[in-house]
Amino acid sequence: MTHKEMIEKVLTNIEKVMIGKRDIAELSVTALLARGHVLLEDVPGVGKTMMVKALAKSIGADFKRIQFTPDLLPSDVLGVSIYNPREMEFEFRPGPIMGNIILADEINRTSPKTQSSLLEGMEESTVTIDGETMRIPQPFFVMATQNPIEYEGTYPLPEAQLDRFLFKLKMGYPTKLEEIEVLDRAEKAVPIDTLETVVSLEELIELQKAVTEVKVDNTIKSYIVECAAQTRDNPYVYLGVSPRGSLALMKACQAYAMIKGRTFVTPDDVQYLSPFVFGHRMILRPEAKYEGISTSEIVERILMKVRVPIDKVQLK
């Protein structure tokens, strides 16, 4: 079975539950293959939790859900050492972060201290507790959700944590026909309960390794860097995309190219993924907000301005 065929099986499996969300499913799998993480920002009830559950079931992953609340502590996420009087030693009880697929539900409802407990794991796939560093099981993928409407009692994610997410996505409402199909499928059964594993964790890890073999021509790298540099010089942007953002876009493009069955990255990959990678990594100046200019509009303008490398790119 080819890499593309394995990925297609996962996407088809997710579509049994998620109606009309093929693009979000593709981007979620792209982030997983690129060893990145996803921040899903949308109103309640559009399927954010269902998406990550379907992905976890499709690959037979150990799924853990963390419901973030104002009183949640870092130890509730990472785990805690408890003294065992019989053995006369401390025993470590791992927290929910010690899983493969982690749903960080309503991440902006907990304190910055607890939010930061995810940072090390998301960046290095390790956690440090009582001075001891432990590896998190692989693959490791965090999908965090937040509600963009309710701001009372929330703690906005700091720039350092936003930068750890490969993509920031929005689900959006389904069309009327899609919503009717959702009702049809849920009339007599719970669709998520019918999903089976179609790709093993070992196969997924092999796919993640194969992503690094996807060719990125030097002209494509220059294109990515120039787009990132333009965000730093934009008059509407207070803080532009860092080199970590450029690296994130390249890795995402490699994974997305493999999903599409290619062994090389094209300029189209860069243009399609840039808004999802760059948007949440920029801080806008007050005048941009005053004029109603969004980060997606700025990225769109930059892509129109930067010359597309179509004449010298060695695609094969």
Disulfide bonds with the S-S distance in Angstrom:
none
